Each structure stands twice: as structure tokens, then as C-alpha cells.
Amino acid sequence: MPASAREDRRPLLRRIDRLAVASFSVLALLVGIYWVHQVLRGDDYARQAENNRQRSVPINASRGFILDRNGKLLAENEPSFTLLLYRRETRDVEASLRFVSTLLGRPLEELRRRVERLRGGYDFVPVVLDDDLSIAEVGAVEAHALEHPELVVQTTERRVYTQGTVLAHLLGYLGEASPEQLASRAGRVRSGESIGQRGIEAAYQDLLAGTSGLRTFVIDSFGREVAELDRLDPLPGNTLVLNVDLDLQRIADDYFRDKVGSAVALDPRTGEILALVSAPAFDPNVFSRRVTRAEWQTIIGNEDRPMQNRALQNVYSPGSVWKAFVAYAALTNGIPASETAFCPGFATFYGRRFRCHGAHGTVDLPRALQVSCDVWFYNAGRRLGVDALAEAARTFGFGRPTGVDLASEKAGNVPSSAWSQSVRKHPWYPGETISVAIGQGPLLVSALQTARAFSALANEDGALPVPHLFRIGEHVRSGARVAYRPPVTERVPFPPGVRETIVEGLWRVVNQPGGTAYRYRVEGLDACGKTGTVQVVAQKQAKMTHQLPEKLRDHAWFAAFAPRDDAKIVVVVFVENGMHGSSAAAPLAMRLIEAHLRPGSVPVPEPPAAPAPEATPPGGTTTAANGAGAPATRTGA
């Protein structure tokens, strides 16, 4: 073989180069895989490895108690048992769910939905399958612990509302956090955890909830606990003291046992809510466990809508209660209190006859308030115009939320010429002002707004306080106390003599013969008030009211404060289809005033037994629950 052939080693070198490139490529790939697994995803894999032999169980924090202003217990906790599913420790989730469904008699579809909610999350995060297990159910699960180590019973607490339905709308209730609530409270709320859904429970969720703890322990191959590795104790929630007076709340709740409506009692000086009742109510204890579909349908199918807080979510025409604020508009726009009108029982404006509930003869402003004469206010409304009435209404806080520390408050509606053009797309007609002047038409207010407005009349400086329920928050561990009183930033400007004139008329309503609430006066209370009756449907004759079906009868209002000088309480009572403010609403208002000013003088009823959802207290329907006030030609006292 020639020497040149033996010396040509280029093919060999090319093969060596290719081999070297392949070797370095494989080495680079291995280094890359090692970097991804050990550096980039190292913590994740370490956590997964630890969870092969460790289990972390959350320790729920005790929710803070809720007390009334006198320290009486309104909401507490009692032991409960929750069933958790650890998906990492089961080979077949579906089989585990079928086992739980058969063992505890739970709907399989509901269990599947609970697992599906966490489908995209870490599989070492437990799924809450059921709560409020009975002792027998706990025993049944524990008896199968070796066969089903993925199922763990956790000891938790269940919320208990000691007064049943009495404070339902005020306190609210707990419910499982929705996906939206979990997203908005990421890191503070776990899937399956219950949080406040309405009322005080929702408004002060972060104060009441506390901070959950965590217990980590070693488990063996059978899912049994071997040793505890770590424990982070929970931090209990704060105890909340409310402004509400439980005795006043019980008195008002008992009065509404067979009625539909609302009642609000305020301290006019501070805005502290002493009582807030909406009837019918619901039992918040039902929501402390899992509510079945049948139970929920029973509640929401009730035509009286027990879940609505009528004190701030329902708005209605105010009727003759409104005359106190029309009087302010008149006195501040050049109509003197001494100006008189003759009332033969009706008046004619723009070719239409408007009735009064009686023939009052010649009346001035204080007398018109005392006997609730429509004719005087018809004339005042015609002269003032709707925009002057609207300006006065807004001065007293109508047409906007009060700022109360409860959610879903409605603003109501104060009509004006601009509102008519914007909303109805046509001009305001002068004839409509006649109805607005006596609290009818598209004018809509809530009981809470009316109570706040009457606070301005009760306060010599015209202060408009912000209604609020929260009084003191006290941390159960540190003992730190946080008091709360919103500052008064709004006041009604009363020119000299204006407030005194209005208060004089309101005092006569209760304390002088002929006053529309005279027969319900209580000697020595020196109360001032105003009755109101609002038509639900137009009628040709006032005497036909009692012949109408109950749901079409007039609504009844009464608003009052006492004593006349240095008022300490404002009360507003609204009874749907109550027919007359004097007979349907005034008795409760006077009872609440007496109970507050003379402690122990009014018997306090015992709280009713907590009803099942289907036993929600009955009552009339709510034809004007969303503010559907029909323009009418009459309003009564």
C-alpha cells in the first residue's frame, strides 16, 4: 500500500470531531436538565417530595364574638367537624367520592363539584367535602381510616347566632367563599373556608376572621400520624361590640312577627344604630352548615323576600312623613309659617281635583303638620316648584346612600326637572309637583335615610350623622380596643326660627288633641313625630282602602324623636300594607322611645325559636319593594 494512503488521517479526524460534538451536546443537555430540575424547579420538587411523607392540616382561627352595646352575646362559636380529601393520597378520586357519598348519604354530584373547583390547584391542598358532621358520621369515617387515608376529619368551629332571626339582617351570615372572593382575598382565605356574606359578618370580615394556623406532621404508608413536625398556632379574631341594644331589637322584632316592613332606631347625636329590623327575616344559623338546594329554593321562593334588608335596600314613597322637609323648603324660600290655606277636604290644581284625608278648615304650617293637611302642602308645592323641593331633600341627605357600614344600600330617588329630562326624556309637568309635595310620585326613600334626616331635625345644630353599627373592636389576645365614631361632616343650615317651627308642628302631632298620633302619646316623653300613609294603587274613595286585597292596601309610616329638647333617640317605622301610619307604625315607635328613655318600663319579649327556612315569618307581599311608587292623588296621616 502506498505511503500516501497510510498517512491520510482526515476521515478519522472528522469522525473524532463529530463524536466530540455529540458528546458535548449530550453533556450540555444533561447540564440543562439538571439546572431545570435542581435550580429552576428545585423548590417545587422538594415540596412535592416532602408531601410524600408529610401532611399539613390548617387550623382554623376562632372567629371573634359579636356583642351588643351592653355586652350581651349575639354571635359565638361551637365545635364542628369538617371532612377533608387529600387528592395526593388517593389513586382514584372518583372512587373516594363514591365511598363518601355512600357512607354519609351526600349527593355525588355535589362532591364532584367541590373537587372540580380545585382542579387546577396543587393536589396537596385538601378539598373540603363536607362540614358540620355528626358524631356518628365522624365515627364512620374514622372506622375506614386504614382503607381511605385520603379522608381526614378536621375539628373546626361552627357559627352560632344566639338570637335566631332577631338580628338576621343586621348580623348577616357566613358562607363558603366564592371563586371571586378567593381571588380578591388571595392568601387570606382558603378554598372551602366560610367568610362573611352579608351584614356585619361581611362588613368586618377581616376583623372577625383572625389568622389561621398550620399543623404539619409525618404520616406512614397507611396514612397514620407518626410525629408532629411543626405547628403554627392560629390567631383568634377580634370581639366586636355593636351599638345595637338587644332589648330594643327584640321589642321591634316581636312587633313585626306578623307584619312586613322595617324599623330603625338611631342616636341622633352620634348616628349609633340602636335597632335595625327587617321583616320577615331568615334564620342565619341555617347558613352555618351546608344549605341544600331545596332549602335555598324555599328561602328565595318566598314571595315576601326574607333575604332583603328592607331598612336600607327597599325604597318607597314617604307619604306625609315628607311634609316635615317640605316645610323646611317653604320656610327657607319665603313662605312664612303664618301663611294659611283653607281646606274643605280637597283642592283643584291644573284642572284636576286632589283630595285631603279630611276637611281641616283654615290652617297655618304648624297646624298643617299637626293634622297632616294635604291642602296646605299642595299649595306650598305649587309655589315652590319641584327643584326647590329637590334641593331641600338633598340637603337632608335624600337621593344618596347614608354611608352605613352595611353593603347594598340603595340611594332612592329625588325627582327634579333635570332628572325628568335625563331619565324620562321629557319635561317635568307642574301637576306632578302637587303629588311630590305630599310624598308621592317618583320620590323614593328608605327607612334608614328617613331616620338620618329626622336626626337633623332632632339636633339643634342640624347635624346629619353617619349611621353605623360598629362600636368597639377588642382583640382577644392583646386586649387592644379600637373605638369608632364617624365624624359629623354635614349639617342642615337652619335659618333662625325654621327648625323651631317645624319641631313645634311635629310636637303637636303627638301631644295635642287633633294630632294624628295623639292617641299613642306617652305622658312625659315629650316626643315629636310625623305619621304617613302611602297609596299603593290609586283609589276613587279613601274609604275603599280596607276593601282592597292586603297586598294592595296603603303603606304606613311613622317617624319620631324624643325628647323634644336634647333628643336622644330617633325612630322610623314602616309597615307594608299597614293602611295607617297612626295605627300601624306609631305604636311601635312610641314603645321603642319609652323603652330607651325609661329602661325597664317596656317588657322585653323572649327571642323566638329559630325557624327552619320554610317557617319564615309570614306577612304581606312587597309590591313596592323596589321602589315602585304609583303617582297618587291622596296621602293620609
C-alpha positions in Angstrom: 0.0 0.0 0.0 1.4 3.4 -0.9 2.8 5.5 1.9 0.5 8.5 1.0 -2.6 6.3 1.6 -1.4 5.3 5.1 -0.7 9.0 6.0 -4.2 10.4 5.1 -5.9 10.6 8.6 -8.5 13.3 7.7 -11.5 10.9 7.7 -10.6 9.7 11.1 -10.2 13.2 12.5 -13.7 14.1 11.1 -15.2 11.2 12.9 -13.5 12.2 16.1 -14.8 15.8 15.7 -18.4 14.5 15.2 -18.1 12.3 18.2 -16.8 15.2 20.3 -19.7 17.5 19.2 -22.2 14.8 20.0 -20.6 14.2 23.4 -20.6 17.9 24.3 -24.2 18.2 23.1 -25.3 15.3 25.3 -23.3 16.8 28.2 -25.0 20.2 27.6 -28.4 18.6 27.5 -27.7 16.8 30.8 -26.5 20.0 32.4 -29.6 21.9 31.2 -31.9 19.2 32.5 -30.1 19.2 35.8 -30.3 23.0 36.1 -34.1 23.0 35.4 -34.8 20.3 37.9 -32.4 21.3 40.6 -32.4 25.1 40.3 -35.4 26.3 38.4 -38.0 23.8 39.8 -36.0 22.6 42.8 -38.2 24.1 45.4 -41.3 22.7 43.8 -39.9 19.2 43.6 -38.6 19.4 47.2 -42.1 20.4 48.3 -43.7 17.5 46.4 -41.1 15.1 47.9 -41.8 16.3 51.4 -45.6 15.9 50.9 -44.9 12.2 50.1 -44.3 11.8 53.8 -45.7 14.9 55.4 -49.2 16.3 55.7 -50.1 19.9 56.6 -53.5 20.5 58.1 -54.9 24.0 58.5 -56.0 25.1 62.0 -58.9 27.5 61.6 -58.8 30.6 63.8 -61.7 31.1 66.2 -64.0 33.8 64.8 -64.5 36.8 67.0 -67.6 37.0 69.1 -70.2 39.7 68.4 -71.8 41.6 71.4 -74.5 44.2 71.8 -73.7 47.6 73.4 -74.4 46.1 76.8 -72.2 43.1 76.4 -75.0 40.6 75.5 -73.8 37.8 73.3 -75.1 37.9 69.7 -72.8 35.5 67.8 -70.5 32.8 69.1 -68.9 29.5 68.0 -69.4 25.8 68.8 -67.2 22.8 67.9 -67.8 21.3 64.5 -66.2 18.6 62.3 -65.1 19.0 58.6 -64.3 16.3 56.2 -61.2 16.9 54.0 -60.0 15.0 50.9 -56.2 14.8 50.2 -56.1 14.1 46.4 -52.4 13.2 46.6 -53.1 10.2 48.7 -55.8 8.6 46.7 -55.3 6.6 43.5 -58.9 7.1 42.3 -60.6 10.4 43.3 -63.9 9.2 41.8 -63.9 6.1 43.9 -63.2 8.1 47.1 -66.1 10.4 46.3 -68.4 7.4 45.7 -67.4 6.0 49.0 -68.2 9.3 50.8 -71.5 9.6 49.0 -72.5 6.1 50.1 -71.1 6.3 53.6 -72.6 9.7 54.5 -75.5 9.9 52.1 -74.2 13.0 50.3 -75.1 13.8 46.7 -72.3 12.5 44.5 -72.7 15.5 42.0 -72.2 18.0 44.8 -69.0 16.2 46.0 -67.7 16.2 42.4 -68.3 20.0 42.1 -66.3 20.6 45.2 -63.3 18.7 43.8 -63.7 20.4 40.4 -63.3 23.8 42.0 -59.7 23.0 42.9 -58.9 21.0 39.7 -56.3 23.5 38.6 -54.7 23.9 42.1 -52.0 21.9 43.9 -53.1 18.4 44.7 -51.6 18.6 48.2 -54.2 21.3 49.1 -57.1 19.5 50.8 -60.6 19.7 49.4 -63.5 20.4 51.9 -66.0 17.7 51.1 -68.5 18.3 53.9 -68.8 20.2 57.2 -70.9 20.0 60.3 -70.5 16.2 60.5 -72.4 14.5 63.3 -70.5 12.3 65.9 -71.8 9.2 64.2 -70.5 10.4 60.8 -67.1 11.2 62.3 -67.0 7.7 63.7 -68.0 6.2 60.4 -65.1 8.0 58.6 -62.6 7.1 61.3 -63.6 3.4 61.1 -62.4 3.3 57.5 -59.2 5.3 58.1 -56.9 2.5 57.0 -58.8 1.9 53.8 -59.1 5.5 53.0 -56.2 7.5 54.3 -57.1 10.3 51.9 -60.1 11.2 54.1 -59.3 13.3 57.2 -61.8 14.7 59.8 -60.7 18.1 61.0 -62.1 19.7 64.1 -63.3 23.2 63.4 -66.0 25.7 64.7 -69.5 26.5 63.6 -71.0 29.9 63.9 -74.0 30.2 66.2 -76.4 33.2 66.3 -77.8 33.2 69.7 -80.9 35.3 68.9 -82.1 33.3 65.8 -84.0 35.5 63.4 -84.0 38.6 65.6 -80.8 40.1 64.2 -80.6 38.3 60.9 -80.3 41.3 58.5 -78.1 43.2 60.9 -75.5 40.4 61.6 -75.7 38.6 58.2 -74.3 35.1 58.0 -71.3 33.0 56.9 -71.0 31.1 53.6 -68.3 29.3 51.6 -66.0 31.7 49.8 -66.8 32.0 46.1 -64.1 31.9 43.4 -64.3 35.7 43.1 -63.9 36.1 46.9 -60.9 33.7 46.9 -59.3 35.7 44.1 -59.8 39.0 45.9 -58.6 37.7 49.2 -55.7 35.5 47.9 -53.5 34.3 50.8 -56.1 35.2 53.4 -58.9 32.8 52.6 -58.6 29.1 51.6 -60.9 27.2 49.3 -63.8 25.7 51.3 -63.4 28.3 54.1 -66.5 30.2 55.3 -66.5 34.0 55.3 -69.0 36.8 56.0 -71.5 37.1 53.2 -73.9 39.8 54.5 -74.3 42.2 57.3 -71.7 42.8 60.0 -70.1 39.4 59.2 -69.2 40.6 55.7 -68.5 44.3 56.6 -66.0 43.4 59.3 -64.7 40.0 57.9 -61.1 40.9 58.4 -61.5 41.9 62.0 -63.7 38.9 62.9 -61.8 36.2 61.0 -58.4 36.1 62.7 -55.5 34.3 61.1 -55.4 30.5 60.5 -52.6 28.3 61.8 -51.0 25.2 60.3 -50.1 21.8 61.7 -47.5 19.7 59.9 -46.9 16.0 60.8 -45.3 12.9 59.4 -47.6 10.1 58.1 -46.7 6.5 57.5 -47.6 4.4 54.4 -51.1 3.8 56.0 -51.8 7.5 56.3 -51.5 7.4 60.1 -49.9 10.2 62.0 -46.4 9.3 63.3 -45.0 12.6 64.6 -45.7 16.3 64.6 -43.0 18.3 62.8 -44.3 21.8 63.2 -47.2 23.8 64.5 -48.2 27.4 63.8 -51.0 28.4 66.2 -53.9 30.4 64.9 -54.6 34.0 65.9 -58.2 34.4 67.1 -60.4 37.1 65.6 -61.5 40.3 67.3 -64.5 40.6 69.5 -66.9 43.2 68.1 -69.2 45.3 70.2 -72.0 46.8 68.3 -74.1 49.9 69.0 -77.3 47.9 68.9 -79.4 47.5 72.0 -80.7 43.9 72.1 -83.7 44.8 74.2 -84.9 47.4 71.6 -84.2 44.9 68.8 -86.3 42.2 70.5 -89.2 44.7 71.0 -89.2 45.7 67.4 -88.8 42.2 66.1 -91.7 40.9 68.2 -93.9 43.7 66.9 -93.2 42.6 63.3 -93.9 38.9 64.0 -97.0 39.0 61.7 -96.1 42.1 59.6 -93.9 43.1 56.7 -91.7 46.2 56.9 -88.8 47.7 58.8 -87.8 49.7 61.8 -84.7 51.8 62.6 -83.7 53.4 65.9 -80.8 55.9 66.0 -79.0 58.1 68.5 -79.3 61.4 66.6 -76.2 62.9 68.2 -73.8 60.2 67.1 -75.6 58.1 64.4 -75.3 54.9 66.5 -77.8 52.4 65.3 -79.7 51.2 68.4 -82.0 48.8 66.5 -82.5 47.8 62.9 -85.2 45.3 62.0 -86.4 44.0 58.6 -89.4 41.6 58.4 -89.8 38.9 57.5 -86.3 37.6 58.4 -84.4 34.4 57.9 -82.5 32.2 60.3 -78.8 32.8 59.8 -78.0 29.6 61.7 -79.2 27.7 58.6 -76.2 29.0 56.7 -73.7 27.8 59.4 -74.0 24.4 57.8 -74.3 23.4 54.2 -77.6 24.6 52.8 -79.3 22.1 50.5 -80.7 23.2 47.2 -84.2 22.5 48.5 -83.7 24.8 51.5 -82.3 27.6 49.3 -85.2 27.4 46.9 -87.6 27.6 49.8 -85.9 30.8 51.0 -85.6 32.6 47.7 -89.0 31.4 46.6 -90.7 33.1 49.5 -92.8 36.0 47.9 -92.0 38.2 51.0 -88.3 38.0 50.1 -86.9 37.4 53.6 -83.3 37.9 52.4 -83.9 41.6 51.6 -82.9 44.2 54.2 -85.9 46.5 53.9 -84.4 49.1 56.1 -81.8 50.1 53.5 -82.4 48.1 50.4 -86.1 48.8 49.8 -87.2 52.3 48.9 -90.8 53.7 48.9 -92.7 56.9 48.6 -92.5 58.6 52.1 -96.1 59.9 52.3 -96.9 62.6 54.8 -93.6 62.0 56.7 -92.2 64.0 53.8 -94.1 67.1 54.9 -91.5 67.9 57.5 -89.0 68.5 54.8 -91.4 70.4 52.5 -92.0 72.7 55.5 -88.2 73.3 55.5 -88.3 74.1 51.8 -91.2 76.5 52.3 -89.7 78.4 55.3 -86.4 78.8 53.5 -87.9 80.0 50.3 -90.1 82.9 51.5 -93.3 81.1 52.7 -93.9 82.1 56.3 -95.3 79.7 58.9 -98.2 82.0 59.5 -99.5 81.7 55.9 -102.8 79.9 55.9 -104.8 77.7 53.5 -108.4 76.8 53.6 -109.0 73.0 53.4 -112.6 71.9 52.5 -111.3 68.3 52.0 -109.8 68.9 48.5 -108.1 71.4 46.2 -108.1 71.8 42.5 -104.9 72.4 40.5 -104.4 72.4 36.8 -107.9 71.3 36.2 -107.6 68.2 38.5 -109.0 67.6 42.0 -106.6 66.4 44.7 -108.2 65.1 47.9 -107.2 65.5 51.5 -108.0 62.9 54.1 -110.2 65.4 56.0 -111.7 68.9 56.0 -109.4 70.9 58.2 -110.7 74.5 57.6 -108.1 77.3 57.8 -104.7 76.0 58.8 -101.2 77.5 59.1 -98.0 75.5 58.9 -97.8 74.2 62.5 -101.5 73.2 62.3 -101.0 71.6 58.9 -98.2 69.4 60.3 -100.3 68.6 63.3 -103.4 67.3 61.4 -101.4 66.4 58.3 -103.4 68.6 56.0 -102.6 67.9 52.4 -104.1 71.2 51.0 -101.6 73.4 52.8 -98.7 71.4 51.3 -100.4 71.2 47.8 -100.3 75.0 47.7 -96.7 75.2 49.0 -95.5 72.7 46.4 -97.2 74.6 43.6 -95.5 77.8 44.6 -92.1 76.3 45.3 -91.7 74.0 42.3 -90.1 70.6 42.1 -86.5 71.9 42.0 -86.8 73.8 45.3 -88.3 70.6 46.9 -85.4 68.5 45.4 -82.8 70.9 46.8 -84.3 70.7 50.3 -84.4 66.9 50.0 -80.7 66.7 49.1 -79.9 69.0 52.0 -81.3 66.3 54.3 -79.3 63.5 52.6 -82.0 62.0 50.4 -81.1 60.7 47.0 -77.8 59.2 48.1 -76.5 56.5 50.5 -76.2 57.3 54.1 -72.8 55.7 54.5 -73.9 53.0 56.9 -71.4 50.2 57.4 -73.6 47.6 55.7 -73.5 46.8 52.0 -76.1 47.1 49.2 -77.7 50.3 50.4 -80.0 52.0 47.9 -79.8 55.7 47.1 -83.6 56.2 46.5 -84.7 58.9 44.1 -85.3 62.6 44.4 -87.1 63.9 41.3 -86.3 67.2 39.7 -86.7 68.8 36.3 -83.2 67.8 35.3 -83.9 64.2 36.4 -87.0 64.1 34.3 -85.2 65.2 31.2 -82.3 62.8 31.9 -84.2 59.7 32.9 -87.7 60.0 31.4 -86.6 62.0 28.4 -89.4 64.6 28.8 -90.0 67.8 30.8 -91.3 67.8 34.3 -95.0 68.6 34.5 -96.2 71.1 37.1 -99.1 68.8 38.1 -96.6 66.2 39.2 -95.2 68.6 41.9 -98.5 68.5 43.7 -98.1 64.8 44.4 -94.4 65.2 45.3 -95.3 67.9 47.9 -97.2 65.2 49.9 -94.6 62.5 49.5 -96.0 60.6 46.5 -95.0 60.2 42.8 -91.4 59.2 41.8 -90.0 60.3 45.2 -88.4 57.2 46.8 -86.7 57.0 50.2 -85.5 54.3 52.6 -86.3 53.9 56.3 -82.6 54.5 57.2 -82.4 57.7 55.1 -85.6 59.0 56.8 -84.1 58.2 60.3 -80.9 60.1 59.4 -82.9 63.1 58.0 -85.0 63.2 61.2 -81.8 63.3 63.2 -81.0 66.7 61.6 -84.4 67.9 62.8 -83.7 66.5 66.3 -80.3 68.1 66.6 -80.2 71.8 67.4 -77.2 72.3 65.2 -78.8 70.4 62.3 -76.1 67.6 62.4 -76.5 64.8 59.9 -74.6 61.9 61.5 -73.5 58.8 59.6 -75.5 55.7 60.8 -73.2 53.0 62.0 -73.3 49.7 63.8 -69.7 49.1 64.8 -68.8 50.4 68.3 -65.6 48.8 69.6 -63.3 46.1 68.3 -61.3 44.3 71.0 -58.5 41.9 70.3 -58.9 38.7 72.3 -55.2 38.2 72.8 -53.7 41.7 73.2 -56.8 43.3 74.7 -56.3 46.3 72.3 -59.5 48.2 71.8 -60.5 50.2 68.8 -63.5 52.5 69.1 -65.2 54.0 66.1 -67.4 57.1 65.7 -67.6 58.7 62.2 -67.2 62.4 62.4 -70.2 64.6 61.6 -69.2 66.5 58.4 -72.7 67.5 57.2 -75.2 69.8 58.8 -78.5 71.2 57.7 -78.4 75.0 57.7 -81.4 76.2 59.7 -82.1 79.9 59.5 -83.4 81.4 62.8 -86.8 80.1 63.7 -87.1 77.5 61.0 -86.2 74.4 63.0 -88.2 75.6 65.9 -91.3 76.0 63.7 -91.0 72.5 62.2 -90.4 70.9 65.6 -93.4 72.7 67.1 -95.6 71.2 64.4 -94.1 67.7 65.0 -94.6 68.0 68.7 -98.3 68.8 68.2 -98.7 65.7 66.1 -98.1 63.6 69.2 -99.0 65.9 72.1 -102.1 68.0 71.2 -105.7 66.8 70.6 -106.3 66.5 66.9 -102.7 65.4 66.2 -102.6 62.3 64.0 -100.6 60.3 66.7 -102.2 61.9 69.8 -103.9 58.7 71.0 -100.5 56.9 71.1 -98.7 59.6 73.2 -96.9 58.6 76.4 -97.0 61.2 79.1 -93.7 62.7 79.9 -91.8 61.5 76.9 -92.2 64.9 75.0 -91.9 63.1 71.7 -92.2 64.8 68.3 -93.3 62.8 65.2 -95.0 62.6 61.9 -97.4 59.9 60.5 -97.6 59.0 56.9 -99.8 56.8 54.7 -98.8 56.0 51.1 -101.1 54.7 48.4 -100.0 51.5 46.6 -102.8 51.8 44.0 -105.0 54.8 43.1 -108.4 54.8 44.6 -111.5 56.8 43.9 -112.5 56.9 47.6 -110.4 56.7 50.7 -112.9 54.5 52.4 -112.3 51.8 49.9 -108.8 51.0 51.3 -109.9 48.3 53.7 -111.8 46.6 50.9 -108.7 46.0 48.9 -106.6 42.8 49.0 -104.0 43.1 51.7 -101.1 43.4 49.2 -102.7 46.5 47.6 -103.5 48.4 50.8 -101.7 51.6 51.8 -98.3 51.5 53.4 -97.8 53.1 56.8 -95.0 55.3 58.1 -94.2 56.9 61.4 -91.0 58.9 62.2 -90.3 60.4 65.6 -87.7 61.7 68.0 -87.6 62.4 71.8 -87.4 64.3 73.9 -88.2 67.5 72.1 -85.1 69.3 73.7 -81.9 67.3 73.6 -83.2 64.4 71.7 -81.6 61.0 72.5 -83.4 58.7 70.0 -84.9 58.8 66.6 -87.2 56.0 65.4 -88.7 55.3 62.0 -91.2 52.5 61.5 -92.5 51.4 58.1 -95.3 48.7 57.8 -96.1 47.5 54.3 -99.8 47.5 53.6 -100.4 48.7 57.2 -103.0 51.2 55.9 -102.5 53.9 58.5 -99.3 55.3 60.0 -101.0 56.3 63.2 -102.4 52.9 64.0 -99.9 50.6 62.3 -96.5 52.3 62.8 -96.8 54.8 65.7 -97.4 52.2 68.5 -94.0 50.5 67.9 -92.2 53.8 67.6 -93.5 55.1 70.9 -92.8 51.7 72.6 -89.1 51.9 71.4 -88.8 55.5 72.6 -90.2 54.7 76.0 -88.0 51.6 76.3 -84.9 53.6 75.6 -85.7 56.7 77.7 -87.2 54.7 80.6 -85.2 51.4 80.8 -87.3 48.5 82.2 -90.6 50.2 81.6 -91.4 48.1 78.5 -91.5 44.3 78.8 -88.8 42.7 76.6 -90.1 39.6 74.8 -88.1 36.4 74.7 -86.4 35.6 71.3 -88.4 33.2 69.2 -87.2 29.7 68.5 -85.0 29.7 65.4 -87.3 28.6 62.5 -86.5 26.4 59.6 -86.3 28.2 56.2 -89.8 27.1 55.3 -91.1 28.5 58.6 -90.0 32.1 57.8 -92.4 34.5 59.5 -95.3 35.3 57.1 -96.5 38.7 56.0 -97.9 40.7 53.2 -96.2 41.0 49.8 -93.8 43.7 48.8 -95.4 45.4 45.8 -93.2 48.4 46.2 -90.1 46.6 47.4 -88.0 48.0 44.6 -89.4 51.5 44.9 -92.4 51.2 42.6 -94.4 54.1 44.0 -97.5 55.0 41.9 -98.4 58.6 41.4 -101.5 59.1 43.5 -103.9 61.9 44.3 -104.0 61.5 48.1 -101.9 60.7 51.1 -103.1 60.2 54.6 -101.9 60.9 58.0 
